[in-house]
Amino acid sequence: MILGLSTAAFTAVHVVLSLLAVASGFVVVFGLLTARRLPFFTALFLATATLSCLTGFLFPFHGMTLSIEMGVPAITVLLLAAIDRYTGIFSGVWRHTYVVCVMVTLYCIVVVLIAQLFEQFLPPTAREPWHPGWLLTLAQLAVFVAFAVVTRIALKRFHAAPARLN
């Protein structure tokens, strides 16, 4: 039992939060690329990403896991993104900080999602020609490169007016 829920029910809640965070995160990235704030999706992303990270820490674990390794930086940059977004700074270096924080948060959640998908759906026999970690490493490398490129583009395109909340 976790927070009064069975492990299966808690896992389902966590998965739904994570998938909502990923989906709304990609909408927010679209907003960054088109220089739009998209306040509803930004709030949804920040809330679901925060809840996803926090619920991820509540699972019983033994030692350091990828989820913890990605959850700690994600929750840290989420705080910076929320401060920037909801204090209305959005100018100068803070605009860049916001873009990078959103992208890092989404990247961390997507990397954990990919790892979970590999663990759940790729049987060990399908991984035999290569060491099991190679396919996952290649997928994570591809995601890293894609996020780095999109972050660079978003940094150039996202220009939000300072001190205006919408």
N, C-alpha and C positions, 0 to 999 in steps of 0.2 A: 504494500500500500504506500502510495506517495500522495501527500496532501489529501488523504481521505478517499482517493480513487485507487482502483485496482491498477496494477502496473500496465495492463493492456489499455485501460481507459486513459490513463495519464499519457501513455505513449501516443494514443490517437490524438489527444488534445495538442501535444507537442508537435506532432507531424502536421496537423492542420495549421497551427501557428506558423510553423516553418514554411510551409507551402504558400500561405498568405503573404509572409514576409518576402519570399522570393518573387512572387507574382507582382506584388505592389512595388517591390524594389525595382523590377525591370520597367514598370511604368514611370517611376521616379527618374530612372536613368534616361528614359525617353524624354522626359521633361527637361533634364539637364542638357541633353543634346539639342533640344529645340528652344532652349532659353525660356522655359515656362516653369513656374513653381509647382503647380498641381498640388494645392494645399491638402485636399482630402487624401490623396494617395501618399503624400509625404507623411501625414499624421498616421495613416494606416501602416505604412512601412516602419516608421520609428516605433510605434506601439507593438506591432507584431514581432519585429526583430528583437526588441528588448525582451518581450515575454518568451520568445523562442530561446534566446540565450539563457535567460534566467531559469526556465524550466529544464533546459539541458543540463544545468548544474545539479539538479535534484535527483537525477538517475543514480542508482547505485553503481559505483565504478571501483576499479582496482588500479591504482596508479594513474599516470598521465595518459590521457586519450586525445585523439585528434579533436574531438568535440570540445574538450577543455582548452587545448592549445589554440583553437580558433575562437572560442567563446570569450576568453579574456580580452584579446585585442578588440573583438567586435563590440563588446559592452563598453569598452573604454572610448572607442571612436564614436559610438552611438551617443554618448554623453556630450562629446564635443559638437556633433552634428545638431543635437537638440538645442544646445546652448546657442549656437549660431542661428539656427532657424527661428527659435522662439524669442530671442532677444532683439531680433531685427537688425543685427549688425550688417551682415551680407555685403560688406564692402572690403576692398583691398584683399589682404591676405585671408580674411575670414571667408570670403567667397570661395577661394581655392581650398581652404580647410574643409568647408562644408562639402564640396564636390568630392574631395579625397575621402572624407569620412564616410559618406554614403557609399562610395564605390568599395572601400575596404570592408565595410560591414556586409554588403551584399556578397562580395567575394568570399568572405569567411563562411557565410551561410551556404553558399553554393558549393564550396569545397567539401564541407561536411555532408551536404546532400549527395554529392557524387560518391564520396566514400561509403555512405550508407547504401546507396544503390548498388555499388560494386559488391559490398558485403552480402546484401540480400538476394541479388538476382544473378550474380555470376558464379556458377558452381565451380568448385575447385578443379574439376576435370576439364573445364573450358579454359583454365589458366595454365595447364601443364606445360605447353611449349615454352612459355616464358615464366620467369619467377612471378608469383602472384602480385608483387608490388609494382612490377613494371607497367602493366596496363593502367593501374591507378595513377602512377607517377606521370605517365604520358598524358592522361586525361587532365590531371591537375595542372600540368605545365601548359597545356593548350588553353585551359581556362585562365591561367595567370596571364598569358600573352594577350588573350582577348580582352581581359579586364584592363590591362595596362594600356592597350591601344585606345579603348573606349574612354578611359579616364583622361588620357591626353587630349582627346577630341572634346570631351565635356569641359575640361578646363578652359579650352579656347572659346567654346560656344556659350557657356552659361554666364550670363550677365544679368544679375538681379539688382534692382534698384535698392539702395540702402535704406534702412530704417522704415520699412513698410511691411506690415504683416498682412498677408492675404491667404 
